[in-house]
Amino acid sequence: MSTNSIASPRSNSAQSPKYKRNKASHSSFEMFAWLFMRLSGVVLIVLIFGHLFVNLMLGEGIHAIDFGFVAGKWSDPFWQIWDLAMLWLAMLHGTNGVRTIINDYAERNGTRMTLKTILYVASAVIIVLGTLVIFTFDPCPPGAVIDLPSFCPVP
């Protein structure tokens, strides 16, 4: 009875497939990306659970969340910065994770470049639009209808 041994992945045996990609330059980008994922994950846990606690546990809970609640929250610069940090960190964290998956599974350079370009453009658009919404949100626009939140001046 003979035993056939299976070569470990990426070994130099004749049966194992050769690793085809060139080694990247000796930059430390991947190490910083790895470290960013760990640190941003910890900060995101604090931001998200703080967000959930304030929105769902304090006051009247989920029944109080409406246009007026968000408008009142975003009138305070503290909550604007809180939500901005949550938006930016979540988007950068997710983008970095998807970038890693693309690098691992897209075999051809053209496919990898196309997917990462789409990813970066989509992430940039969402970050820019989200930032604009947070900082340009006006709960009391001039010439609005009568059902404005209670903190808006009566026209």
N, C-alpha and C positions, 0 to 999 in steps of 0.2 A: 504494500500500500504506500503510495507516494503522497507527499504533502506538498501542495503548491502554496507558496507564500505570496501574498499580495503586497506590492511595493507601496510605501507610504506616498501620499500625494506630493507632487512636485519633487520627487526624488529623481535621480538621474538614471533610473533604470530604463530599459527599452520599452516596458509595458506602460509606463506612466506618461501621461501627456505632458508636453513641454509647456512651461509658463511662457507665454508669448509677449507679454507687455514689457516694454523697457522700464527699467527702474527709474523712478522719478529723481529729480535733482536732490541734492542733499539739503533741502530746505526743511525747516521744522514746522511747516504749515500743518501737517497732519497731527503733530503732537499738540499744537495749539488748538486745533479743531476738536481733538479728543478731550482736552482739558476744558474747553468752552462748553462742550456737551454736559460734562459733570457739574460745572459751576452754574451754568444757566438752568439746569434741571433742578438744583437745590433752590435757587432764587425763584424759579417758576412755581415750585410747590408752595412757598410762602405767599407769593402774589396771588395765586389762584385760590388757595384756601382762605386768605384774607378777603378776597373778592366775594367768594361764596358766603362767608360768614356775614359780612356786612349786608349783602343783598338779600340773603335768605333767612338769616336768623334774627337780626336786629329789627326792631320796629314791628311792622305788620307782616313781615315775611314776604313770600312770593306775591301775595295779593296787593302789595304796595308798589310793585314794579310796573311802571307805566312811563309815558313820555315825560311827565312832570318829575318823576323820581330820577330819571337819567339826566334831565335838564338841571335839576337841583344839584345832583352830584357833580356834574361837569362844570358847574359855576364855581366850584372850589378848585384852585390850582393843584392842591394835593392829589385829588382824585384824577385830574387830568394826567399828571405825571405817573400816578400808579397805573392807570389804564394804558398809557403810552408805553411804559416799561414792560407791561404784560404783553402788549401787542408786539413790540419789537423783539423781545426775548423769545416769545413763542414762535414767531415767524422765522427768526434766525436759527433757532434750535431745530425746528422742523425742516427748514431748508438744508441745514447741515446734515441732518439724518437722511433725507432723500438723496442728497449729493453722495453720501457714502454708499447708499444702496445702488445708485446709478454706477458708481465706480466699480462696485463689486460684480454687478450682473450684466452691464452692457459690454459686450465683447469687442465690438468694432469702435475705432476712434471716432468716426463720423457720427455714429449713433450716440455715443457718450457725449460728444460735444453738442449735438442737437438737443438732447434731453436736458442737459445742464443749462443750456441757453434758455430754453423754455422755462425751466425751474427758476432761474435767476430773474428773468423778466417778470414772471407771474408774482414772485415774492416781492420784487421792488414795487410793482404796481399796488399790491395789497398794502404794503408798508406806507407808501406815499398817500394812498387814499384814506387809510385808517388814521394816519397822523392828521391829515387835513380835516377829517370829520371831527376828531377830538378837539382840535384847536379852533375850528371855525364854526362850531355848532352854536346856533343862536336860537334859544328857546322862545324868544319873543320877537319874531320878525315884524317889521313895520307893515301895516296893512293886512295883518292876519285876521282870521275869523275870531269870533267871540270866545270860543271854548279854549282859551289859552290857560296854562297853569296859573295858579293863584298868585305866584310871585311876579307875574308880568304886570306892568302898569296898564291901567285901563285907558284905551284911546279916547 
